[in-house]
């Protein structure tokens, strides 16, 4: 389809699924975790990435893990799986945290940097990105016991098997080529132009399994 007109749309964690459902977006590719609940609203491609939910804190902070957060201000991103898990943890373990839901990743980091929160809970890959963009990346650290295994997938409207097949076949063809390793290295382990930011985020064993054995199933939920 040489005349196919591709239009890019900006989405947030809160708007991405509704915009796919109402037809504004045909294909959404981002940090959207495949969950059973979301799979009832949209169709997911085969998995494209794996991340774990952890914490971003100042390197000199005494708050290094989730059990340290009792009664503290903790920020996360509205509409994310991290937000849901943090609120469930807070209620079930009676931690009395003040859970702050920021509109997006950038605002979440700003609240952490300004001291309005002492920790930022989110997927470790996204936290690595914010740390790389910080004025002094060496002042920050990703820490804490992983609370979940997040499998990202592209989302599309339900009930369109032809579209899903095109998307899945394209991803699978990339996975069987060596190109996937070059793409990963370019964005996650090497300096990224023009600023030379480096996420220093090597490929996980879980992602290597996804690439070797692609499927569209959500990761099992971990008990908090």
C-alpha positions as CSV (number, residue, x, y, z in Angstrom):
1,X,0.0,0.0,0.0
2,X,2.4,2.7,-1.2
3,X,-0.2,5.5,-0.6
4,X,-0.9,4.4,3.0
5,X,-1.1,7.6,5.0
6,X,0.5,7.1,8.5
7,X,-0.7,9.6,11.1
8,X,1.0,9.7,14.5
9,X,-1.1,10.4,17.6
10,X,0.2,11.2,21.1
11,X,-1.3,9.1,23.8
12,X,-0.9,8.8,27.6
13,X,-1.4,5.8,29.9
14,X,-5.0,7.0,30.5
15,X,-6.0,7.7,26.9
16,X,-4.2,4.9,24.9
17,X,-6.8,2.2,25.2
18,X,-9.9,4.4,24.8
19,X,-8.4,5.9,21.6
20,X,-7.9,2.4,20.2
21,X,-11.4,1.4,21.1
22,X,-13.1,4.4,19.5
23,X,-11.1,4.1,16.3
24,X,-9.0,7.2,16.7
25,X,-5.9,5.0,16.8
26,X,-5.5,1.8,14.7
27,X,-2.3,0.6,16.2
28,X,-0.8,1.7,19.5
29,X,2.9,0.8,20.2
30,X,4.3,1.9,23.5
31,X,4.9,0.7,27.1
32,X,1.4,-1.0,27.3
33,X,1.5,-4.1,29.5
34,X,-0.6,-7.0,28.3
35,X,-3.0,-7.9,31.1
36,X,-6.1,-10.1,31.1
37,X,-8.3,-7.0,31.9
38,X,-6.9,-5.0,29.0
39,X,-7.2,-7.9,26.6
40,X,-10.9,-7.8,27.1
41,X,-10.9,-4.3,25.7
42,X,-8.3,-4.4,22.9
43,X,-6.3,-7.1,21.1
44,X,-2.6,-7.4,21.8
45,X,0.2,-8.3,19.4
46,X,2.8,-10.8,20.4
47,X,5.0,-9.5,23.2
48,X,7.6,-6.8,22.2
49,X,9.3,-6.1,25.5
50,X,9.7,-7.1,29.1
51,X,10.1,-4.9,32.2
52,X,9.7,-5.2,36.0
53,X,8.1,-2.7,38.3
54,X,10.7,-1.2,40.7
55,X,11.6,2.1,42.3
56,X,13.6,5.2,41.3
57,X,15.1,7.0,44.3
58,X,18.1,9.2,45.0
59,X,21.3,7.2,45.4
60,X,21.8,8.5,48.9
61,X,18.2,7.8,50.0
62,X,17.5,5.5,52.9
63,X,14.4,4.3,51.1
64,X,15.6,1.4,49.0
65,X,12.7,-1.0,48.9
66,X,8.9,-1.2,49.1
67,X,8.8,-2.0,52.8
68,X,10.6,1.3,53.5
69,X,7.7,3.4,52.1
70,X,5.3,3.2,55.0
71,X,3.7,6.6,55.5
72,X,5.7,8.2,52.6
73,X,4.8,10.1,49.5
74,X,5.3,7.8,46.5
75,X,4.6,8.9,42.9
76,X,3.5,6.7,40.0
77,X,1.8,7.3,36.6
78,X,-2.0,7.5,36.3
79,X,-3.5,4.6,34.3
80,X,-0.4,2.4,34.6
81,X,-0.3,-1.1,36.0
82,X,2.2,0.3,38.5
83,X,-0.5,2.6,39.9
84,X,-2.9,-0.3,40.3
85,X,-0.3,-2.4,42.1
86,X,0.9,0.4,44.3
87,X,-2.7,1.1,45.5
88,X,-3.4,-2.5,46.1
89,X,-0.2,-2.9,48.1
90,X,-1.0,0.2,50.1
91,X,-4.5,-1.1,51.0
92,X,-3.6,-4.7,51.7
93,X,-0.5,-4.1,53.7
94,X,-1.9,-1.0,55.4
95,X,1.2,1.0,54.5
96,X,-0.4,4.4,54.8
97,X,1.5,5.7,51.8
98,X,0.3,8.9,50.0
99,X,0.1,7.6,46.5
100,X,0.5,10.4,44.0
101,X,-0.8,9.7,40.5
102,X,0.9,12.0,38.0
103,X,-0.4,12.4,34.4
104,X,2.7,11.0,32.7
105,X,6.2,9.7,33.2
106,X,7.8,13.1,32.9
107,X,5.5,14.7,35.5
108,X,6.1,11.7,37.8
109,X,9.9,12.2,37.6
110,X,9.5,16.0,38.2
111,X,7.6,15.2,41.5
112,X,10.4,12.9,42.5
113,X,13.2,15.4,41.6
114,X,11.5,18.2,43.4
115,X,11.2,16.2,46.6
116,X,7.4,16.0,46.6
117,X,7.8,12.2,46.5
118,X,10.6,10.1,47.9
119,X,10.2,7.3,45.4
120,X,8.8,6.8,41.9
121,X,7.3,3.4,41.1
122,X,7.2,2.4,37.5
123,X,8.6,-0.1,35.0
124,X,12.4,-0.4,35.3
125,X,13.0,0.4,31.6
126,X,11.0,3.6,31.9
127,X,12.8,4.5,35.1
128,X,16.2,3.9,33.4
129,X,15.1,6.4,30.7
130,X,14.2,9.1,33.2
131,X,17.5,8.5,35.0
132,X,19.4,8.9,31.8
133,X,17.7,12.2,31.1
134,X,18.4,13.6,34.6
135,X,20.8,16.5,35.1
136,X,23.0,14.2,37.1
137,X,22.1,10.6,36.3
138,X,24.7,9.4,38.9
139,X,22.5,10.9,41.6
140,X,19.8,8.3,41.0
141,X,19.4,4.5,41.2
142,X,16.7,2.0,40.2
143,X,16.2,-0.2,43.2
144,X,13.6,-2.4,45.1
145,X,12.3,-5.9,44.7
146,X,10.6,-6.4,41.4
147,X,6.8,-6.4,41.9
148,X,5.8,-7.8,38.6
149,X,6.9,-9.1,35.2
150,X,5.4,-6.7,32.6
151,X,5.1,-7.9,29.0
152,X,4.5,-5.1,26.6
153,X,2.5,-5.5,23.4
154,X,1.1,-3.3,20.6
155,X,-2.6,-2.8,20.9
156,X,-5.3,-2.7,18.2
157,X,-9.1,-2.9,18.0
158,X,-10.7,-6.3,18.9
159,X,-12.1,-8.5,16.2
160,X,-9.8,-7.6,13.3
161,X,-7.7,-10.8,12.8
162,X,-6.3,-9.6,9.5
163,X,-4.7,-6.5,11.1
164,X,-3.5,-8.6,14.0
165,X,-1.8,-11.1,11.6
166,X,0.0,-8.3,9.8
167,X,1.3,-6.9,13.0
168,X,2.3,-10.2,14.5
169,X,4.0,-11.5,11.4
170,X,6.0,-8.2,11.1
171,X,7.2,-8.5,14.7
172,X,8.0,-12.2,14.3
173,X,10.0,-11.6,11.2
174,X,12.1,-9.0,13.0
175,X,12.7,-11.4,15.9
176,X,14.1,-14.2,13.7
177,X,16.6,-11.7,12.1
178,X,19.7,-10.4,13.8
179,X,18.3,-6.9,13.3
180,X,16.5,-7.0,16.6
181,X,19.8,-7.1,18.5
182,X,21.1,-4.1,16.6
183,X,17.9,-2.2,17.3
184,X,18.0,-3.0,21.0
185,X,21.6,-2.0,21.3
186,X,21.0,1.3,19.5
187,X,18.3,2.4,22.0
188,X,19.2,0.6,25.3
189,X,22.9,0.1,25.6
190,X,24.6,2.7,23.4
191,X,24.6,6.6,23.5
192,X,21.5,8.0,21.7
193,X,22.0,11.0,19.5
194,X,21.9,13.9,19.7
195,X,22.5,14.2,23.5
196,X,24.3,10.9,23.8
197,X,22.0,9.6,26.5
198,X,22.6,6.0,27.5
199,X,20.0,3.9,29.3
200,X,22.6,1.2,30.2
201,X,19.8,-1.3,30.1
202,X,21.0,-4.7,28.8
203,X,18.5,-7.2,27.4
204,X,16.9,-9.4,30.1
205,X,16.7,-13.1,30.0
206,X,12.9,-12.8,29.9
207,X,13.0,-10.6,26.8
208,X,15.4,-13.1,25.1
209,X,12.7,-15.8,25.7
210,X,10.0,-13.6,24.2
211,X,12.1,-13.1,21.1
212,X,12.8,-16.8,20.8
213,X,9.2,-17.9,21.6
214,X,6.8,-15.1,20.6
215,X,3.3,-15.3,22.0
216,X,0.5,-12.8,22.8
217,X,-0.2,-14.1,26.4
218,X,0.0,-11.8,29.4
219,X,2.6,-12.5,32.1
220,X,1.2,-14.1,35.2
221,X,0.4,-11.6,37.9
222,X,2.7,-11.7,40.9
223,X,1.2,-11.7,44.4
224,X,2.1,-8.5,46.2
